[in-house]
């Protein structure tokens, strides 16, 4: 397998100090490259990440992208995967890109079959179309999840890293290259109650949970309410 080029940032290229910049050969610049991308969140929103496998038209792996995105939605993560693939193509001078994703919503929005109504997705959609316009040719298609296994694996590895979980056993070799997420790197908020046995007490009034003792919870925390 050839050396993996550094993964691109979604607003530009970031090359680690130990990696040399990738250079495309003339044969690369005239052919198609193929990307499988996936994104997910454990909870919606919740800890999220995306992954992408990028290959040339002969099936040779050019890059594996994998990035933890922080607390985001599934659709945000899916779009981040597409944006990472687009930026890789632009940074490495590949003018023709085919993308496969298991997000039917994102694929049909990019194809113009669905409208983009979500205010959270509109900036990502607009950024994706801007990058697509810089390519000579672009295609995107939908595939079921079982046909997108490598990208799904890379997305889950990103979420595992972000949640401080170890890689699955039996996966030798270096971790996949990281890509900077769109629009800026976002970290998961710290857990102010790290011990699972910690239990806070409170009561509900008019549909609002009130915590006793003056304790506060950060935004986005899920709580379990047990009636006493």
N, C-alpha and C positions, 0 to 999 in steps of 0.2 A: 504494500500500500504506500503511495507517495506521501511525503510530509504534508500535514494539514496546514493550509494557510490560516493566518490569524483570522478570527471571526470578526465581522464588521460591527461597528456601532450603528444604531439605526439612524443617526444623523451624521455619520461619518465613520472613518476607519480608525480603529484602535489596534495597534500592534504591540503585543507584549515585548518587553525589552529583550527576551531571549529568543524571539521569533524573527526571522527575516521576512521582509515584505514579499508577498507572492507576486509572480509575474506570469502573465498569460502568453502562451506561444501563439503564433499566427493561426495555427490550426484550431486552437481554442476559441479565438476571437470570431470565427465564422460559423461555429457549430452551436447546437442547442445544449443547455445544461438542464438537468431535471432535479426538482426539489420536492421532497415530501416534508410537510410541516404540520405541527400539531401544537395545541396549547390547552391548558387545563387549569382548574382551580379546585382545591379541596375545601368545598364550601363556596357559595356564590353570592358575595365575594368571599375569598379566602386565600390562603397561601397558593400562589400560582406560578407557573413557569411555562416556557415553550421549548420545543426542540425541532430541529430540522436536519435532514440528511440531504446533502447536495452531491450529485454525481454528474459525470459527463455522459455523452450519448453512448459511450461504450460500457457504462456501468462502473467506472472507476470512481471511488469516493474522493471528492474534492474537499469537503468540509463537513463537520458535524457541529451544529450550533445548539447550545443548551444554556438557558439563562433563567434564574429565579427572578420573578418580577415583583415580589412583595404581595400585599393584599390587593388582589384584583379580581375581576370577573372572568368567567370562561371566555367570553367573546373578546375581551381585551387581550387575553393571552393568545387567542387564535390569530388576531390581527397582528400582534407583535411577532409571531412566527412568520407571517407573510412578509412583514416589513424587514425582518432579518434576512430573508432569502433575497428580496429585491436589492437590499443594500450590498449583499455579497456579490450579486451579479454586476452591479454598477462599479463597485470598488475593484473588482478583478477583471473588468473589461469583457464580460460575457453579454453580448447584446441580445441573446435569445434565451428566454427562460420559460420553462414549463413548471407549474406548481400543482401539486396534488395535496388536497386537504380534506379532512373528514368533517369540516364545519360547513354544513349545507348553507347556513345563513350567510357566512362570510363569502363563500364562493358565488352565491347568487346575487349578493350585493355588488361584488366586483364585476360580475357579468352584466349588471344592469337589470336583472330580473326582479330584484327586491329593492325597495327604497331603504335608505338609511335614516331612520327616525330617531334613534337614540343619540342624545347630545354627547354621550361619552364616546360613541363610536365614530361620530362624524369627523373629528380631527384625524383619527387613524385612517379612515376611508380616504379622506382628502390627501393625506400624506402618501398612501399606497398608490393612488391614481397619479400623483405627481411623479413618483419614481417609475411607475409603469410607462409613463409618457416619454421617459428618457431611454427606454429600450427600443430596439428595432422591432422585435416581436415578443409577444407575451401570451401565454395560454394558462388558464386555470381550470381545474376540474375537481369534481367531488368524488371521493372514494369512501367506502365503509371503513370503520376503524380497524378491522382485521387486516386490511390491505395497507395500513399505515403504521405498522408495528414499530419500525425503527424510530420514527418521529415521536410516537407515543412513549417509547422507552426513554428517549432523550428528554422529553418534557417532564416525565416522572423523576428522572435523575435530578433535574433542575430543582423540582419541588423538594426532593429529599435533601439536597444540599442546603436549601434555604431553611428547611425545618430541622437541620442538623441531624439528619438520619444518614446512616452509612449506606454506601452502594451495596447492591445485591451481591451476594457471593458468586464467584465464578465468572466475574467480568474483569479480566486482566487488562493491563494497559493504562495509559494516562486518561484522566478525565477529559471529556469533550471540551473543545475551545468554547469560551464564553463570548456572547455578544451583548453589548450594552442595550438595555431595553428602551423602548420608546415611552415617554419622551426623555426621561432621565431615570437614573437608577433609583429604584424604590426598595427600601428594606422593610421587612416585617417589623411591626412595632414590638418592643420588648414586652415580655409577659410579667406584669407586676406581681402575679401570684403563681410562681413557678411550681409549687408543690401541688400535686393533684389532690391531696387530702384537704387543702384549704377550702373552707366553706364559709361564705358570707351569709349573714342573715338580713332579712328585710321584709317588706310588705308591698302589696300593690294597692294603688288607689287611682281610680279613673283610668285604668289601663296602663299606668306608669309604675315601674318598679322603683321603690325607694330603699336604698341600702342603709342599714343601721350602723352607728358607730362612726359616721363621717367618712367612710371609705368611698372611693370613686372608681369607676371602671373606664378604661379608654374606649374610644369609638371602635365599633366592629367586633367587640367581644360577645360571644354567644354565652347565654346563661341558661341554667336549668332550674326551673322553679318547682319546688316540692311543697305541696300544700300540707300545713301542719294542723 
